[in-house]
Every structure is written in structure tokens, then in C-alpha cells.
């Protein structure tokens, strides 16, 4: 048995290497004389992947991109993620790539990501499957974002989290933000409260799932990746059980995502389950990280914090005691929106996205060969001083005159794959800030900087000191 296992491993490796040579290296060399951007391929097989992924502060380009852009220009070739690659740090090319999704380029995340998310996840699906999932997501967000039930849930959860701080001198903010965002999204998607046993079980599995999502993709029992795949299976089973219970009760009068999702005939059961997981993923990690980024940057900008506090005090002064926030209140939070946008630009929660060329693509004097991976790097445009004045400074006031929907600002991607839940994330952050700035003063205990791995993380969880009531 052991001999057969090793033979199988050797055959698999040999076949994998031959496939890699035939699928990647041969086309790569055949195309080199056709105006492919300048660059270097680095080591055999690994290429320059390790250098590209080397951690760096998220408000910087990092040594790899700085070095390659200075040597080859803002568009260069490399070999990343086992594929010949064109890396774009150019605003116009990034926009061109995003706007031609499904025509010239296609979403192309590494296969291990498919293994953990599932092939019908909206994050990795392509073509008609992605269109159907995205249309449902847009519809749900449109229905949900201004509903009083949803907004009230957000505010109640924010108040609940902040109330638990009253007798504390310190909190690990990233953990508090994750707790807040998960409680909001699990209530909105599945109709579950934080006290229910199902919620605690899903949260435990979801944390395992998240750790595996950013781990080395080795499916060996006991590895974070293997545990994550197993956790996803358990979450899927729980979601299916909840769906079956809803159906057996002839559906309830609940107004959560799941209730609306059950009435959608264009999605299969697996697609509905995957949609729920995508919603939990997007509403959990991205939202909580954005909250942490905002709190981190406000702590370094007393002027911005004071103006934000004044805006929310004014909103509160126009409401009755204990009156809930509503959609109209959110729309008046203009400086809050500017702070959130600047945290997205300066903090760069999403550094780049994975695409591949569906055919030979000519752009300016470049040729992007068919089948090559293409990485539009959003960070490079967000931190480009020729695009954003004083780009290396946190300056929310820039958005008083700059367009937040321009091609130079793509924190949630762009084109047909732009994140459909971005508005919901902003609402959650805005409502949390409303109560935070009016009730607490805080300082960071140390210089815990957001680092890009390339996913962004605060190494120590953003420990903050609570200096008492703000009022």
C-alpha cells in the first residue's frame, strides 16, 4: 500500500509538471517576441510568487511592486501562482480589464480557492452562473438596504457590542468588529440571533473556514485547509437543514435573505446554499476589517475624528430620545462616507483580483497573451500621487471634490464583478461609528499597522485603550 501510494504521488507530480510545462511554459515562450510587457519570470515553477506575496503595510505598494514598476514600468510580466502573468499597476489598463469581464478577461482564482469555496460560489463562478447569482444579490441588496428592520438590527447590535465595553479599559477591536459584523449578517441572512445554538455552531465553523481560506492549500487531515473544507461542509449541512425547516413550515413571515432566496426559481439548492455562504463571508470579514481600518485611521487623525463626532451629534440632536436611525439619516452622513471611502483607498482591503486573458489582447503597445493570468493591482492606483493628490496621507476631505465612482477608485472591484454588498458594509460601519464616537474616546496601545499578506490583517488585533465616555 505504501509503495502504491508513493508511485501515485510520483506519477501525480510528474503529470503535474508535464501539464504545467505544456499549458504554461510552452505558450509563454512562444509569445515572448510579440510585445509582451517587459519583466522577469524568476525561479522555475514558483516564479516570483513568494516575493509578490511578501507582507508589507497595506498603505504601501510593498518592495516587490516598487522594484518591478521602477525597472519595467507600471505594466510588467512575471510568473505568479504557477502561471505566466501580466501585472497591471496602470489605472487605464485596470479599468479596461474590469470592464471587459467575460469578453476579453475572466475571473480566474487559483484552484485551491475553488476547493474551499465551491465551484458555484459567486466569488469564483463565471458566465451565466455568475450572472444569475449576481442578479439575485443585487435584488436582495436593493430590497434590504433601506428597510427599517435591517437598519434597526444593525443599530441594536452596535449598541449591544458597545454596551459590553462600559466596564472595560481595553478591547481587541478586530474581535469586537468581527462579533458585530457576524451577528448582523447571520441575523439578516438566516434570521438567527446571536444567542441561538445554531449561531454559535456556525460561527465556530466559520472561523475554521476563514483560517483555512488563507492557509497553504494542502488537503491532508489536520491541516487548516482540510479543516476548512470540512467546516464548509458542516455549514452547508446546517444551512440545508434550516432551508428544509423553513419549507416544512410553509415558510414564515420572516424578511431575511433566506426567505426571499427560497422564492427564487432560477437557482438550484446548491447555488442557494453557496449564496448564503458567500453572504456570510462578505458580510463578516470585509465589513469587520473595514471597521478596524476606520477606527485605526481615525485614531491617528484627531481633526477627522472631531468632525465625524460633530456630524453624528448633529444627527442625534434632531431625533427623539432613543429614536432609531433610518435611511434618511444614513444619507446625511456625508463626512462619514468620506471617512469610509478614504479608509478604503488608503488602507486597501483588496489589493488585487485574479483574471485571465480569454484571447490575445492588445492594449496600447502591449500584448497580453491568451491564457495568461492578469492581475489588476488596485493598491497601485489608490496610492498613485499623480491620480490622488497627497496619496500617501489619510485625508477624508479629498472626497468633497473627488468622484467616489471614478475609475481611479475601485475598493470593491469594478465592472460586472463589483461587490453587490458594498453599500450594506458602509451602512454597518456608519451606524457603528454613530454610537462609538458619541460614547467613547480611544487610543491605540501600540503601532499595530494593517499588513497585506496579501489579505489585510492587524497582527495584534488592534488593541485599543478606552479612555472613558466621549461626552
N, C-alpha and C positions, 0 to 999 in steps of 0.2 A: 504493500500500500504506500509506504514512504517513497519507494522508488518510482511508482507511478505518479505520485504527487509531484516529485521533483522534475520528472520528464514533462509533466503537464505544464509546470511553471516555466521550464526552459523553452518548450515549444511556444508558450504564450508570449514570452519575452521576445523570442526570435521573430515570431509572426508580427508582433507589435512593432519591432524595429524595422522589419521589411516594409510593413504598411506605412510607417512613418516616412521612410525614405521615398517610397513611391508616391505617397499622397502629398508630401510637403517639400522635401528637399529637391526632388527632381523638377517639379514645376517652378520651384524657387529659382533654381539655377538657369532654367530655360528662359525665365523672364528678366534676368538681371540686366540685359543690354537694352531694355526698352523703356528708358526714362523712369525706372523705378526710383523713388527718393533715395538719397544718399543715406548711409548708416552702417551699422555693423551687426553681425549675427551672433557674436560671442561664442560661447562654448558649444560643442556638439550636443544635440538633444535639449539640454536645459536652456541653451541660448543665453539671453540676458535677463531671464525671469527673476532670478534672485536679486539682482541689482535694482530692477524695476519695483520689486515689492519691498525693498528695504524701508523700514519705518522712518517717518520724518514728521515734523509738526504739520498739521493739516492746513495751516495758513501759509505754507511754503510749497514750492514745486518739488523739493527734495533734490538730492545730489544727482540722481540719475537723469532726470529731465533737464536740470540746469546744464549738466555736462553735454548731453546729446543735442539740446537745442543750440548751444553755443558752437558746437562742432559741425552740425549738419543742417541747422535751421529748424523752424517750427514744425516741419513735417519730415519725418525720417523713417527709415526701415529698421527693423530689429527682428529678433526671433524670441517670441514670448508665448508662454502657455503651450509649448510644443508646436508652434505654428509660425511660419513667416508672417510678419506683421508690419502694417503701416501705422505709426503712432502720429496722431494729429494734435498739435497744440495751437492750431490755427483757427480763429473764430469762423471764418468763411467756410472752411472745409468741414468743421464740426457741424455747422448748421446744414450744410449740403448733405452730410451723412444722415443726420436725424430726419431731414425732410424727405429722404428717398428710401425710407424703410419699406421693405417688401418689393421695391422696384430694382434698385441697384445694390442695396445692402440688406442684411438680415441679422436679427438678433442671434448671437452665437456664443452662449456661455459654455465654459468647459463641461464635459460630460459628467464629472462627479457632482456638479450642481444639479443636473437633471436627476441624478440618482437620489438626491436627498429631497428635492422639491417635488419631483414627479413630473412626467412629461406633459401633463395638461395644466401645469401651473402657468398663470398669466405672465409670470416673470420670464419664462423660457419658451412658451408656446409661440408659434409663428403662423402666418397665413390666416385662414378662415377661423381656426380655433382661437387665435389671439383676438381677432376682431369680435367674435361672439362674446368672449369673456370681457373684453374691454367695454363693449356696448352695455352689458349688464352693470358693470362697475360704474360707468358714467351715470346711468339711470338711477342707481341706488344712491350715489352721492348727491345727485340733484334733488332727489326726494328727501334725503335725510338732513342735509346741512343746515337748513333753516327751521327745522321742526323744533318746537318748544320742548318735546320730550327728550330729544337728543341733547339740546343745549342745557337743559336742566340737569341731565345725568352728568355732563361734563362738570358743571359748576358744583354739584353736590359732591362729586368725587374729589375735586380740588380742595374744597372746604374740609372734607374728611381727612385728607392727607395732611393738610396744613395744621389742622387741629391737633394731630398727633405730635406735632413739633413743640407744642406750648411749653412743656417742661424739659425740653432738650437743649443742650448747649451746642451740639454738633449733629450733623446728619451727613450721610454719604448720599449726595444728591442724585447721582446716577441711579442708585437703587430706588430712591423715592420716586424719581421720574418714571422708571420702568413700572413700578407699582401703580402709579397713577394711570399711565397710558394703557396698561394691560386691563385694569379694572374698567376703564372706559370702553375699550374695544370689545372685550368679551361680553359686556352688557349690550352693546349696540349690535354685535353680530349674532350672538347666541341667546341673548336675553337672560344671561346668568349674572347674579350678583357676586360680589367678592366673598361672601360668607358661605356659598354653596359648595358642597364637597366636590362637585364636578369641576368647579372653577379652580380649586386648589390642585386637583389632579392634572388638569390641562396645563396650568402654569408650570408645574414641576416638569412635565414632559416637554413643554415649550422651551424651558431654559436649557434642557438637554439638547433639544433640536437646534437652538441658536448656537450653542457651543460647538456642535458638530458642523454647522454651516460654514464656519471659518477655520476648520481644522484640516490637517493633512488627510486627503481622501483615500484612506486605506480601510477597506471593508474586512477587518479582522476582528473577531469577537473581543470586546473590551475597549476598542479604540473609540475616541469621541465621535468619529464619523459613523461607525457601526451603531453606536448607541443612539445617534441622531436619527438614522434611518428607522430604527426600531421605535423610537419615540414618535416619529411621524406616523408610523403605522398605528400606534395606540391612539394618538389624537384623532386620526381618521376614523377609527372604530367608534370612538366616543361621539364624534360628530354624526356619524351614520345612525347611531343609537338615538341621538337627540332628534334627528330628522324623522326616524321611524315613529318615535313617540308623538311628535307633532302631527304626523299623518294619521296615526291611530286615533288621535283625539279630534279628528276632522279639522285640525288647525285651530289655533287660538286667535284671540283678538290682539296678540302682540304686534308691535310695529317694528321689530328688529329686522336686520338684513336677512336672516334666515327665513323669516315668514314671507318676505317678498320673493326671496330666491326660490322658494318652493313652488311659486306660481309661474316660474319661467320655464317654458317648454323647450326652449332651444338648447338647454344644457343637460348633459347626462348626469347621473348621480355622482360619478367620479369627478366630473367637472365642478359640480356644486360643492362637493367636499373640498376639492382643491381650492376653489374660490374662497371658502371660509378660511382655510389655512393662509392663503395669500393676504386676506384682510387682516388676520391676526398678526402676521409678520409685518406688514406695512404699518399697521396701527400701533405696534408695540415698539419695535427697535428704532425706526426712523423718527417717530414723534418724540420718544424719550430722549434720544440723542440731540435732537433739535432743542428741546427744553434745556438740557445741560449746557449746550453751546451758548444759548442766550444768557443763562444765568452766569456762566463763566465770563462772557464778554462784558455784560453789564457791571460785574464786579470790578472790572478794570476801567470802566468809563463812568465816573460819578455824574458827569453832566448829562449823559444819556439816561442814566437811571433816574435822576431827578425829574427830567422832562417826562419820562414814562410815568412816574408816580403822579405827577400833576395831571396828566391826561386821564388816568384812572380815577383820581379823586374827583375830577370834574364830572365824569360819567356817573359815579356813585352819588354825587350831590344832587343829581337830577332825578334820582329814583327814591321810592319809598323805602323805609327800613325793611331789610330782608327781602326786597323785591328782586326777583331773578333777572339775570342778564338775558338779553334777547338778540335776535339777528340784527336789529337796527343798532343796538349798542356795539356789536362787533364791527359793523360797517363804519362807525365813527372812530374806531381805534386806529387813526391814521399813523401816528408815530409808532405805535406798537407794530403795525405792519412793516414800517420802515426798519425797525429793530430786527424783526424776524428775517426780513429779506437780507439785511446786512450780515446777520449771523450765518445765513445760508451761503452767501457769496464769500465771506471771509473765512468761514470755518470749513467749507467744502465737505459736507457729509457724504456726498457721492463724488468720488474723484474722477471716474471714467466709467464707460459702459463697453460691453463686448459686442462687436458686429463683425460680419464677414462680407466680402465682396461677392455678389452673385454672378458677376461677369466682369470683364476687364473694364475699368472705369478710368476715364481721363478727366483730370481736374487741373486746370492751369497747364503747367508743363509736366505734370506728374502722371504716371500710370500706376494705378492700383490693380494688381493682377487678380483675376478671378480666383476665388477660393482662399485668398489671404485674409487673415484676421485684420480688423481695423479697430483701433482704439481711439475714439474722440475723448480727449482729456479736458474735462470742464474746468478743473482747477487752474489750468494754464491761462484760460481766458478770463476767469474771475480775478486772477491776480496780476493781470497784464495792465501796467500803468498807462499804456497807450490806449487802452479801452476804458478803464476805470481810473479816474484821477486819484492819486494817492492810494493806489490799490492795496498797499501793504498796511493800511490803517483801518481800524474799525470806525466807520463814520456813517451812522444811520441817516444823517441828513442828506447824503448824496441822493437818496431816493425821493426827495422832494421835487427833483427836476429830472432824474433819470427814469426811463421806462422799465418797469419790472417785468414786461413781457417781451423784451427785445432779444435778439439772437445772441447778445453778449451775456445773458443771464439765464443759465439752464440748470438750476439746482435740482430740478425734478425730471431732468431729461428733456426731450422735445419730440415734435412730430407725433406720429400715431402711437408712440410708446411713452408719452409723457404721463407721469404718475397721476391717475384719476383721483386719488385720495388726498392730494396736496392741500386742498382747501380745508379738509377736515383736520389735518395736522395743525394748520395755522390757527384754527378756531380753538383747539385744545390748548395750545401754547398761550394764546391771548387770554383765555379765561383763567388759566392758572396764574399768569402774571398779574391779572387784575387783583387777585386776593393776596398774592405773595408780596407785591411791592407796597400794599397798604397795611400789611400786618407784620412784616419782618424787615430788619436790616441784617446783612450778612457779609462776611468776608471769607475768602478762600484761605485755608490754613497754609498751603504751600503753592508753589508754581506748578500745579498739575496741568500740563498742557495737553490739548487734544492731539493725538498722534494718529497718522494714517498708516494702516498696516497691509493693505490699502483701506480696509474698513476703518472707521474712525472710532477711537476709544480713549477715555481718560484712564490712564494707567492706575491711579489710586481711587477711581470712582468719584472724583470731585468732592472731596471732603470740605464742607463749609461750616464756619462758626456762626451761630445765630446770636446776634448782639442785642436781642430783645425786640420788643414791639416797635414797629416803624412809626406809629402815630404817637 
